[in-house]
């Protein structure tokens, strides 16, 4: 068995629990669909948020809305680089898989500028 990391990012319109929750769910669902990820194959998930996003934990929305109750998840602050993208939520989903595949990374909204 091998592990693969699948990256994604999205900008969040405002620093509210509702906006963070909606962006989290939208990003994770898109990543799951584009990479054919089954919840049982997820090893763990790491979230980072820029310092201007502190109204809620994105892991909460994965746990409650997507039923990721047995998935280990952690949330961190992103490094505060002065030229960095504001209001950005990033995620790394690590999956266990039986064979190699080329993951499709997902960058949405203003975060699409990160991968031009």
WOPE-V670057 format. One record per backbone hydrogen bond with DSSP energy under -0.5 kcal/mol. CO is the residue of the C=O (numbers start at 0). NH is the residue of the N-H. If there is no record, write none. Layout:
co=CO nh=NH
co=CO nh=NH
This chain:
co=1 nh=96
co=3 nh=94
co=4 nh=6
co=5 nh=92
co=6 nh=105
co=7 nh=90
co=8 nh=107
co=9 nh=88
co=13 nh=15
co=15 nh=19
co=16 nh=20
co=17 nh=21
co=18 nh=22
co=19 nh=23
co=20 nh=24
co=21 nh=25
co=22 nh=26
co=23 nh=27
co=24 nh=28
co=25 nh=29
co=26 nh=30
co=27 nh=31
co=28 nh=32
co=29 nh=33
co=30 nh=34
co=31 nh=35
co=31 nh=36
co=32 nh=35
co=37 nh=40
co=38 nh=41
co=40 nh=95
co=42 nh=71
co=43 nh=93
co=44 nh=73
co=45 nh=91
co=46 nh=75
co=47 nh=89
co=48 nh=77
co=49 nh=52
co=51 nh=53
co=55 nh=57
co=56 nh=59
co=56 nh=60
co=57 nh=60
co=57 nh=61
co=58 nh=62
co=59 nh=63
co=60 nh=64
co=60 nh=65
co=61 nh=65
co=61 nh=67
co=66 nh=68
co=67 nh=70
co=69 nh=71
co=71 nh=44
co=73 nh=46
co=75 nh=48
co=78 nh=80
co=80 nh=83
co=86 nh=11
co=87 nh=49
co=87 nh=89
co=88 nh=9
co=89 nh=47
co=90 nh=7
co=91 nh=45
co=91 nh=93
co=92 nh=5
co=92 nh=94
co=93 nh=42
co=93 nh=43
co=94 nh=3
co=96 nh=1
co=100 nh=102
co=102 nh=104
co=105 nh=8
co=107 nh=10
co=107 nh=110
co=108 nh=111
co=109 nh=112
co=110 nh=113
co=111 nh=114
co=112 nh=115
